Amino acid sequence: MIKGKSITKNYGTLQVLKGVDLHIQPAEVVSIVGSSGAGKTTLLTILGTLDKPTSGDIEFNGINITSLPEKKLAQFRNQHIGFVFQFHHLLPEFTALENICIPAFINKTSKKDAEINAYKLLDLLGLKDRALHKPSELSGGEQQRIAVARALINNPKVIFADEPSGNLDSANAQKLHELFFTLRDELKQTIVVVTHNEVLANMADRKLEMKDGLIL
């Protein structure tokens, strides 16, 4: 589904990625591990189209997304990619339901359809009774699950997660890890996750280790 070919990334004279090749299959949970500075997050942001490689190509279902103009790339990102970060980045003035619906509204989905889909996700994640609560009224684990629902609202082909359980206690981290595999099994969701959490890394279908800007 996703193919990266000879991906490099330079920041001035510093080369962070040194020619990465990888292939992500549909409905696969892939973990990316390695020490700090290995290039994990840089690779994730490039695969997720939040940054561009210095050189190399990324194909997404046969489409070379590195060649798309910025407007089409933003549309592609909204429709096909979901993101989950270490910090949930929920908007405090909006309810859980409204936070989930934001990417759908950007995609010009009607309010009715967006809310129907959001409630389905809330039900799947066990949070239907928290729909009208604001982030300050939710626990850390609940906030992160709302962030996952937001990532899923446009039915993306892939979710990129960067240290998604890094800000959670062990119990909530375990629940989040189990959720990723529920999403794979029930929604056939593809998930690529950068993590220092060895439990999550080893649960993945495949574990890719990075060192000095390369996948070993």
C-alpha positions in Angstrom: 0.0 0.0 0.0 2.8 2.4 0.9 6.2 2.2 -0.7 9.1 4.5 0.2 12.1 4.5 -2.1 15.5 6.0 -1.2 14.0 8.6 1.1 16.5 11.2 2.3 16.0 14.2 4.5 18.6 17.0 5.1 18.3 19.9 7.4 21.1 22.1 6.2 24.3 20.0 6.4 22.7 17.5 8.8 21.4 14.4 7.0 18.7 12.8 9.1 17.4 10.1 6.7 20.0 8.4 4.5 18.1 6.5 1.9 15.2 4.7 3.6 13.3 2.0 1.7 10.1 0.5 3.2 6.8 -1.2 2.2 3.7 -1.1 4.4 0.9 -3.6 3.6 -2.8 -3.0 4.1 -4.4 -3.9 7.5 -0.9 -4.1 9.1 0.3 -2.7 12.3 4.0 -1.7 11.9 6.1 -0.3 14.8 9.2 1.8 14.2 11.7 1.8 17.0 15.2 3.1 17.6 17.1 5.5 19.8 16.4 9.2 19.9 17.8 10.9 16.8 17.6 7.8 14.7 15.1 9.5 12.3 11.9 7.8 13.4 9.7 10.9 13.7 11.2 12.5 10.7 10.3 9.4 8.6 6.8 9.4 10.0 6.1 13.0 9.2 7.4 12.5 5.7 5.3 9.4 5.1 2.3 11.3 6.5 3.0 14.2 4.0 3.5 16.7 6.9 7.0 17.3 5.5 8.7 16.6 2.2 11.8 14.4 1.6 15.0 16.0 0.3 15.0 13.2 -2.3 13.3 9.9 -2.9 9.7 8.9 -3.6 6.6 7.8 -1.7 3.9 5.8 -3.4 0.5 5.5 -1.9 -1.6 2.9 -3.7 0.4 3.6 -6.8 0.1 7.4 -6.5 3.5 9.2 -6.2 2.4 11.7 -3.5 5.8 13.5 -3.4 4.9 15.0 -6.8 1.5 16.3 -5.8 1.0 20.1 -5.6 0.4 21.5 -2.1 -3.4 22.0 -2.4 -3.9 18.5 -3.7 -1.5 17.1 -1.1 -3.5 18.7 1.7 -6.7 17.2 0.3 -5.1 13.8 0.0 -3.9 14.0 3.6 -7.3 14.9 4.9 -9.0 12.1 3.0 -6.5 9.3 3.3 -4.4 9.8 6.4 -5.1 10.0 10.1 -2.7 11.2 12.8 -2.4 10.4 16.5 0.3 12.2 18.5 1.7 11.9 22.1 -0.4 14.9 23.1 -4.0 14.7 22.0 -4.2 18.3 20.7 -8.0 18.4 21.3 -9.5 21.9 21.1 -10.6 22.7 24.7 -13.6 24.8 23.7 -15.3 22.0 21.8 -17.0 18.8 22.9 -15.5 15.4 22.2 -18.1 15.0 19.4 -17.2 18.3 17.9 -13.4 17.6 18.1 -13.9 14.3 16.3 -16.0 15.9 13.5 -13.5 18.7 12.6 -11.6 16.7 9.9 -15.0 15.6 8.4 -16.1 19.2 8.2 -12.8 20.2 6.5 -13.7 17.4 4.0 -17.1 19.1 3.5 -19.0 16.2 5.0 -22.5 17.4 6.2 -22.9 18.0 9.9 -25.5 15.2 10.1 -23.3 12.6 8.4 -20.2 13.6 10.3 -22.0 13.3 13.7 -23.5 9.9 12.7 -20.0 8.6 11.9 -18.6 10.2 15.0 -21.2 8.5 17.2 -20.3 5.1 15.6 -16.7 5.6 16.5 -17.5 6.7 20.0 -19.5 3.5 20.4 -16.6 1.4 19.0 -14.2 3.1 21.5 -16.6 2.8 24.4 -17.1 6.5 24.8 -20.6 7.2 23.6 -21.7 8.6 26.9 -18.8 11.1 26.8 -19.8 12.7 23.5 -20.9 16.0 24.9 -18.1 16.4 27.4 -15.2 18.8 26.8 -11.6 17.7 27.0 -11.2 19.1 30.6 -14.0 16.7 31.7 -12.2 13.6 30.3 -9.4 11.5 31.6 -6.1 11.3 29.8 -7.0 7.9 28.4 -10.4 9.1 27.2 -8.8 12.2 25.6 -6.4 10.0 23.6 -9.2 7.7 22.5 -11.1 10.8 21.3 -8.0 11.8 19.3 -8.0 8.3 17.8 -11.6 8.7 16.8 -10.8 12.1 15.2 -8.0 10.4 13.2 -10.6 7.8 12.0 -13.5 10.1 11.1 -12.7 10.3 7.4 -12.1 6.5 7.1 -8.4 7.0 6.3 -6.3 4.3 4.6 -3.6 4.6 7.2 -3.1 6.1 10.7 0.4 7.4 11.7 0.9 7.5 15.4 3.9 9.2 17.1 4.5 8.0 20.7 0.7 7.7 21.1 1.0 6.2 24.6 3.9 8.2 25.8 1.8 10.5 27.9 -0.4 7.8 29.5 -0.1 5.6 32.6 0.5 1.9 32.1 -3.2 0.9 32.3 -4.4 3.5 29.8 -1.4 2.7 27.5 -2.3 -0.9 27.5 -5.9 0.0 26.6 -4.7 2.2 23.7 -2.4 -0.6 22.4 -5.3 -3.1 22.4 -7.4 -0.5 20.6 -5.0 -0.4 17.7 -5.4 -4.1 17.1 -9.1 -3.9 17.5 -9.1 -1.3 14.7 -6.9 -3.5 12.6 -9.2 -6.5 13.1 -12.6 -4.8 12.9 -11.9 -1.9 10.4 -8.9 -3.5 8.5 -7.0 -0.3 9.6 -3.4 0.1 8.7 -1.4 1.7 11.5 2.3 2.8 11.5 3.5 3.7 15.0 6.7 5.3 16.3 7.2 4.2 19.9 9.7 3.7 22.7 7.2 1.4 24.4 8.6 -2.1 24.0 5.3 -3.8 24.7 3.6 -2.0 21.9 6.5 -2.4 19.6 6.6 -6.1 20.1 2.8 -6.5 19.7 3.0 -5.1 16.1 2.8 -7.4 13.1 6.2 -6.1 12.1 8.9 -4.1 14.0 11.3 -1.9 12.0 14.4 -0.7 13.8 16.1 2.5 12.8 19.6 3.6 13.4 21.5 6.6 12.1 18.8 7.4 9.5 18.4 4.0 8.1 16.1 1.0 8.7 18.3 -2.0 9.8 
